[in-house]
Amino acid sequence: MPHTIQGFSRLTKDEKIAWLTSNFLSSNANATQILKQYWNDDQKLQQLHDEFIENTISNYYLPLGIAPNFIINNKSFAIPMAIEESSVVAAASKAAKFWMSRGGFKTQILGTEKIGQVHFTFSGDSKKISAFFEEQKAQIIEDLKPHTESMERRGGGLKSLKLVNKTNALEHYYQLHATFETLDAMGANFINTCLEQIAESWQRLYNEKASFKSADQELVVIMSILSNYVPGCVVRAEVSCPVSELSEADGIDPQLFANKFVQAVRIAEVEPYRAVTHNKGIMNGIDAVVLATGNDFRAIEAAAHAYAAKDGSYSSLTHATIEDGIFKFWIEIPLALGTVGGLTKLHPLVKLNLEMLGNPSAPQLMEIIAVAGLAQNFGAVKSLTTTGIQKGHMKMHLMNMLNQFEASEEEKNQAIQHFKTNKVTYSAVENLITNLRKSAQNA
C-alpha cells in the first residue's frame, strides 16, 4: 500500500515526525533525534521559524560566514554570506583584500523598475482592441488607485501600462505590460495585487463597453503575474587599476596575468559551456548574500540567467578589458531585492545581517550584492588563470573530507600539517587517515 495521508497539515509537529519516520525512515533509529536536535530551545523563536512555511518538521541550517575588507564607493563593509560550499567566503574575502588597496569597488544603479503582465487572448481585430485599450487606459489606472496610493506617496507605484500584441508568437495572444517602482520592497505581493486589479478592470470594461464585441471576438484573461525577469532593475559594479598594480597576482607577470584574465572572460562571453560555469561562480557570491539578507535567490538566479541570454546566446555576466594600460573588470546584473517586508522584518539573523550592512535601501543592497558576485568571479578567474581552481578549493574542502572520515582532533591537526605541502585529493586524505590509524594501532 502507498504511504499516503489525509490531513497531514493538521498534525502536530511531533505527529508529523512520527508518521514520517514510521513510513519513510523506519530503518533509521536516529531519525527523530536528528530532526529534533535542530529545534531551537527558544520556543518563541522556533514558532517563528515553524510559521515561515507549511508542514515544518525541523530547521535546516546553513553556515553564516563573513567576508571582510570590502571597500564599496569608498565605504567599508563586512558582507554576510550564507552558503554550504567551501572556498566561496574565502575567495570573496581574498578578492576584497586584493582590491582594497586598488581603489575598491565602484557601483552604479542603472534602473530599479520591475515588470508585471496580464496575459489574455483576443480573437478579434487587433486594431480595434488596441484602440479600445487606449480609450480605457485612464479608467484602468483610476481603478488601481486604492492599491497604489500608499506606494505613490513614497515615490513608487505604476509607472507605465501598455498593450502588447504577441499574436506573431502565439495565436490570439496579447498582454498588458506594466512597469512598477516598488522602492525598498521587493514588491511581489504589491505587483500581483495591482495586476489582478488591472485584469479585473480590463475584463469588465471590455464586457461592458466594447461596442465591437461579438461571439467571434472574445477576450479571455488567462493569468496575471509579475515577471522575475527585470532588465530595467540593473546594477553595475566594477574594479579597475593600472596593469602594473596587478603584480601581486600569485607572482605571475602582471601583463601576462591581465592578458590571460581578459581572454578567460572573453571565452565565457562566446562559449556557453564555459559561460554557465563562469556565471555559476558569480551566483555563488550573489546567492550567499541574497540568502543572508532574506531575499529570494530563486528569483535572482532566474533573472540573472535570462539576462545572460538577452542577446540571443547565453554569455558571461562579467566583462574585462585592457585599455591604455588600465585593467577593468565589471558586471551588470538585474537584482530585484527588498529590504522591507517578508523575512527582512521577521528573521532575527536577517535583521542582524542588514544592520551589519548599515540597513541599506534596496538600491544600496543591489550594489553590495553585485560587488559580492564580481569579487567571487574575480577570485575564480584569477585562480583558473594562475594556480588552477583545485589548489585553493580542495584545501578549503579538506575539513569536510576529514569530517566524512570522522577524523579525531589529533588526526585533523596532523592532516592539516601534512597538506600544507602536499596536494589535497579525496584519495590522499583517505590514505593519510588510514595510515594514521594503522600507526596508532601498532604503537
Solvent accessible surface area in square Angstrom, and as a share of the most:
residue,aa,sasa,rsa
1,M,215,0.96
2,P,102,0.64
3,H,94,0.42
4,T,108,0.63
5,I,61,0.31
6,Q,170,0.76
7,G,21,0.20
8,F,41,0.17
9,S,77,0.50
10,R,198,0.72
11,L,51,0.25
12,T,78,0.46
13,K,38,0.16
14,D,72,0.38
15,E,84,0.38
16,K,15,0.06
17,I,2,0.01
18,A,60,0.47
19,W,57,0.20
20,L,42,0.21
21,T,21,0.12
22,S,74,0.48
23,N,38,0.20
24,F,116,0.48
25,L,63,0.31
26,S,90,0.58
27,S,117,0.76
28,N,62,0.32
29,A,105,0.81
30,N,90,0.46
31,A,6,0.04
32,T,54,0.31
33,Q,105,0.47
34,I,73,0.37
35,L,31,0.15
36,K,75,0.32
37,Q,101,0.45
38,Y,80,0.30
39,W,63,0.22
40,N,52,0.26
41,D,143,0.74
42,D,75,0.39
43,Q,153,0.68
44,K,172,0.73
45,L,46,0.23
46,Q,11,0.05
47,Q,104,0.46
48,L,47,0.24
49,H,41,0.18
50,D,34,0.17
51,E,116,0.52
52,F,58,0.24
53,I,114,0.58
54,E,141,0.63
55,N,71,0.37
56,T,18,0.11
57,I,42,0.21
58,S,24,0.15
59,N,22,0.11
60,Y,193,0.73
61,Y,124,0.47
62,L,64,0.32
63,P,86,0.54
64,L,69,0.34
65,G,21,0.20
66,I,72,0.36
67,A,0,0.00
68,P,54,0.34
69,N,61,0.31
70,F,1,0.00
71,I,36,0.18
72,I,5,0.03
73,N,65,0.33
74,N,124,0.64
75,K,117,0.50
76,S,82,0.53
77,F,28,0.12
78,A,37,0.28
79,I,0,0.00
80,P,0,0.00
81,M,1,0.00
82,A,14,0.11
83,I,22,0.11
84,E,117,0.52
85,E,55,0.25
86,S,21,0.14
87,S,28,0.18
88,V,2,0.01
89,V,38,0.22
90,A,36,0.28
91,A,26,0.20
92,A,0,0.00
93,S,22,0.14
94,K,124,0.52
95,A,4,0.03
96,A,0,0.00
97,K,126,0.53
98,F,21,0.09
99,W,1,0.00
100,M,80,0.36
101,S,91,0.58
102,R,26,0.10
103,G,43,0.42
104,G,3,0.03
105,F,2,0.01
106,K,83,0.35
107,T,23,0.13
108,Q,102,0.46
109,I,52,0.26
110,L,83,0.41
111,G,22,0.21
112,T,34,0.20
113,E,71,0.32
114,K,10,0.04
115,I,23,0.12
116,G,0,0.00
117,Q,33,0.14
118,V,0,0.00
119,H,23,0.10
120,F,0,0.00
121,T,40,0.23
122,F,2,0.01
123,S,46,0.30
124,G,22,0.21
125,D,61,0.31
126,S,44,0.28
127,K,162,0.69
128,K,91,0.39
129,I,0,0.00
130,S,47,0.30
131,A,53,0.41
132,F,8,0.03
133,F,1,0.00
134,E,111,0.50
135,E,122,0.55
136,Q,21,0.09
137,K,60,0.26
138,A,77,0.60
139,Q,71,0.32
140,I,0,0.00
141,I,56,0.28
142,E,100,0.45
143,D,31,0.16
144,L,2,0.01
145,K,67,0.28
146,P,102,0.64
147,H,72,0.32
148,T,2,0.01
149,E,85,0.38
150,S,52,0.34
151,M,12,0.06
152,E,68,0.30
153,R,183,0.67
154,R,143,0.52
155,G,46,0.44
156,G,5,0.05
157,G,0,0.00
158,L,29,0.15
159,K,100,0.42
160,S,52,0.34
161,L,3,0.01
162,K,112,0.47
163,L,31,0.15
164,V,39,0.22
165,N,74,0.38
166,K,73,0.31
167,T,47,0.27
168,N,162,0.83
169,A,82,0.63
170,L,111,0.55
171,E,131,0.59
172,H,71,0.32
173,Y,36,0.14
174,Y,5,0.02
175,Q,11,0.05
176,L,0,0.00
177,H,33,0.15
178,A,0,0.00
179,T,20,0.12
180,F,0,0.00
181,E,25,0.11
182,T,1,0.00
183,L,55,0.27
184,D,48,0.25
185,A,23,0.18
186,M,38,0.17
187,G,10,0.09
188,A,32,0.24
189,N,127,0.65
190,F,35,0.14
191,I,1,0.00
192,N,34,0.17
193,T,61,0.35
194,C,0,0.00
195,L,0,0.00
196,E,108,0.49
197,Q,39,0.17
198,I,0,0.00
199,A,9,0.07
200,E,89,0.40
201,S,0,0.00
202,W,0,0.00
203,Q,44,0.20
204,R,77,0.28
205,L,2,0.01
206,Y,3,0.01
207,N,77,0.40
208,E,113,0.51
209,K,116,0.49
210,A,5,0.04
211,S,116,0.75
212,F,41,0.17
213,K,88,0.37
214,S,53,0.34
215,A,107,0.83
216,D,105,0.54
217,Q,29,0.13
218,E,104,0.47
219,L,5,0.03
220,V,60,0.35
221,V,40,0.23
222,I,98,0.50
223,M,107,0.48
224,S,22,0.14
225,I,74,0.38
226,L,25,0.13
227,S,27,0.18
228,N,57,0.29
229,Y,74,0.28
230,V,2,0.01
231,P,56,0.35
232,G,32,0.31
233,C,1,0.01
234,V,6,0.04
235,V,0,0.00
236,R,51,0.19
237,A,0,0.00
238,E,34,0.15
239,V,2,0.01
240,S,41,0.26
241,C,7,0.04
242,P,52,0.33
243,V,10,0.06
244,S,81,0.52
245,E,74,0.33
246,L,0,0.00
247,S,60,0.39
248,E,126,0.56
249,A,0,0.00
250,D,67,0.35
251,G,75,0.72
252,I,34,0.17
253,D,81,0.42
254,P,32,0.20
255,Q,84,0.37
256,L,88,0.44
257,F,1,0.00
258,A,0,0.00
259,N,70,0.36
260,K,82,0.35
261,F,0,0.00
262,V,6,0.03
263,Q,99,0.44
264,A,20,0.16
265,V,0,0.00
266,R,117,0.43
267,I,79,0.40
268,A,0,0.00
269,E,52,0.24
270,V,119,0.68
271,E,64,0.29
272,P,53,0.34
273,Y,197,0.75
274,R,60,0.22
275,A,0,0.00
276,V,81,0.46
277,T,80,0.47
278,H,3,0.01
279,N,0,0.00
280,K,94,0.40
281,G,12,0.11
282,I,0,0.00
283,M,3,0.01
284,N,22,0.11
285,G,0,0.00
286,I,0,0.00
287,D,22,0.11
288,A,1,0.01
289,V,0,0.00
290,V,0,0.00
291,L,60,0.30
292,A,4,0.03
293,T,0,0.00
294,G,16,0.16
295,N,18,0.09
296,D,53,0.27
297,F,62,0.26
298,R,146,0.53
299,A,9,0.07
300,I,2,0.01
301,E,41,0.18
302,A,57,0.44
303,A,2,0.02
304,A,0,0.00
305,H,57,0.25
306,A,42,0.32
307,Y,23,0.09
308,A,8,0.06
309,A,40,0.31
310,K,109,0.46
311,D,125,0.65
312,G,73,0.70
313,S,67,0.43
314,Y,41,0.15
315,S,25,0.16
316,S,6,0.04
317,L,5,0.02
318,T,0,0.00
319,H,55,0.25
320,A,6,0.05
321,T,32,0.18
322,I,51,0.26
323,E,113,0.51
324,D,150,0.78
325,G,41,0.40
326,I,69,0.35
327,F,0,0.00
328,K,69,0.29
329,F,0,0.00
330,W,41,0.14
331,I,0,0.00
332,E,49,0.22
333,I,0,0.00
334,P,0,0.00
335,L,0,0.00
336,A,11,0.09
337,L,2,0.01
338,G,2,0.02
339,T,12,0.07
340,V,65,0.37
341,G,40,0.38
342,G,56,0.54
343,L,64,0.32
344,T,6,0.04
345,K,118,0.50
346,L,86,0.43
347,H,38,0.17
348,P,57,0.36
349,L,84,0.42
350,V,6,0.04
351,K,93,0.39
352,L,97,0.48
353,N,3,0.01
354,L,10,0.05
355,E,103,0.46
356,M,77,0.34
357,L,5,0.02
358,G,49,0.47
359,N,105,0.54
360,P,9,0.06
361,S,34,0.22
362,A,4,0.03
363,P,42,0.26
364,Q,93,0.41
365,L,0,0.00
366,M,4,0.02
367,E,29,0.13
368,I,4,0.02
369,I,0,0.00
370,A,0,0.00
371,V,0,0.00
372,A,0,0.00
373,G,0,0.00
374,L,0,0.00
375,A,0,0.00
376,Q,10,0.04
377,N,1,0.00
378,F,2,0.01
379,G,14,0.13
380,A,24,0.19
381,V,0,0.00
382,K,16,0.07
383,S,33,0.22
384,L,79,0.40
385,T,15,0.09
386,T,38,0.22
387,T,69,0.40
388,G,27,0.26
389,I,73,0.37
390,Q,91,0.41
391,K,127,0.54
392,G,40,0.38
393,H,48,0.22
394,M,28,0.13
395,K,83,0.35
396,M,101,0.45
397,H,52,0.23
398,L,13,0.06
399,M,78,0.35
400,N,59,0.30
401,M,2,0.01
402,L,0,0.00
403,N,77,0.39
404,Q,109,0.49
405,F,39,0.16
406,E,147,0.66
407,A,11,0.09
408,S,57,0.37
409,E,122,0.55
410,E,104,0.47
411,E,23,0.10
412,K,31,0.13
413,N,83,0.43
414,Q,72,0.32
415,A,0,0.00
416,I,63,0.32
417,Q,111,0.49
418,H,72,0.32
419,F,4,0.02
420,K,120,0.51
421,T,123,0.72
422,N,63,0.32
423,K,160,0.68
424,V,6,0.04
425,T,47,0.27
426,Y,108,0.41
427,S,65,0.42
428,A,31,0.24
429,V,0,0.00
430,E,75,0.33
431,N,89,0.46
432,L,27,0.13
433,I,3,0.01
434,T,60,0.35
435,N,85,0.44
436,L,33,0.16
437,R,88,0.32
438,K,113,0.48
439,S,70,0.45
440,A,73,0.57
441,Q,150,0.66
442,N,128,0.66
443,A,121,0.94
